[in-house]
Amino acid sequence: MHNMLIRPTEEELANFGDPDFTIFNAGEFPANRYTEGMTSSTSVSLSFARRELVILGTQYAGEMKKGLFTLFNYLMPKQGVLSMHASANEGKDGDVSIFFGLSGTGKTTLSSDPE
């Protein structure tokens, strides 16, 4: 996640306030299979009411990315912003490349390459 999001400056962090959403990633902790409706030890739950993303029983890092992608795809159009399944990086000279594609096609890998 560190390389996929714009990192705040020290000043921005000092004046941050409360987060809009909180991610609880407990990938090594299995979901309780005895919970009503739970059929797996893996659970990824997004609550708009509680403003939380809870990840249990999976250590796949893509769950955080996919959870945020789902959140942004819901919220951004409400603010007049087009959301896209894409990735981008900025070159040393300020040039930008945008990568569009389906899940698993390498957008994140390509956009996180420093070269």
N, C-alpha and C positions, 0 to 999 in steps of 0.2 A: 504494500500500500504506500510505503514511503516514496517510491519513485513515480507513483501514478497521480499524486495530488500536489497542488501548489503548496509548498510549505510556508507557513507564516513567518514573518520576521520576529525578532525578540520583542519589539515594541507592540506588534499586533497580538502576540501571545499575552503580554502583560495587560492588555486592554480587551481581552477576548470576551469575557462574560460567560454566560451559560451556553453550552452546546445546543444546536438545533435538534440533533439526534445523537444517541449514544449506541455504540456497538459493544456488545458483550460477546467476546469470542472465547469460548471454553471448549475448543476442539477435542481435547483429551477427555472431557467429561461427557459420558453418554447421556442421552435423553432417557427419561424414565419410561420404559416400555409399558408400564402398568397405568400410565396416564390415559384417560379415555380418549380414544381416537388415535393414539400413538402406536404405530406398527413397526417402528424402527428405532434403533439407538441413535440415529442421526436426525437432527431437527434444525431447520433454519427458519426463524419466525421474524416477521417484520410487523410491528405494531405502530400504526400511524397515531393512534390514540395516546399511547405511552411514549411515542417517539423513540422507539428502541428497535435494534436489530439484535437478535439473540441466536448464536450459533453453538450448537452442541453436537458432539460425537463425530466431527469431521475435521481433519487437519488440512483440508484442501484450502489454500489461501484464496482461491478464486471466489469462495463464498462471500467474502467481504466485498470484493469488487462487484459481484453480481447483485448483492443486496443493495449497494449504493446505486448501481445502475438502475435497478428497479425503482428505487426512491426518486432518483433524478428524472426518470422517464415519466413519473407520475406528477412531480411537483413543477418541473421546469416549464412545460407547456401552459400551466396555469398562470405563469408569469410572462407569457409571450415569448418564451425561448424554445427554439427547436432543439430537441435532444437527438443525438445521433449515436449509433453504435460504431464508434470510431476512436482512434487514438491519434496523438500528434506529438511531434517533438520539434524543438527549435535548434537549428544549427548554430555553430560558433559565430557566424556572420549575421544572425538574426533571421535567416531564412526558415520557413516552416514547411514541414511535410505532414500531411494528414493521411491516415490509413483507415480505410473502410473495409468491413468484412464481417463474416459470420463468426460466431464464437469458435475459438480454437484455431483460427487461421493465422495467428502470430502478430496481431496488432500491438499487443502490450510488449511483446519481445522486441519488435522493431522500434517502437517509440521509446523504450527505455535504454536503447543502445546509445552510449555517449558519442559515438563516432557517426 
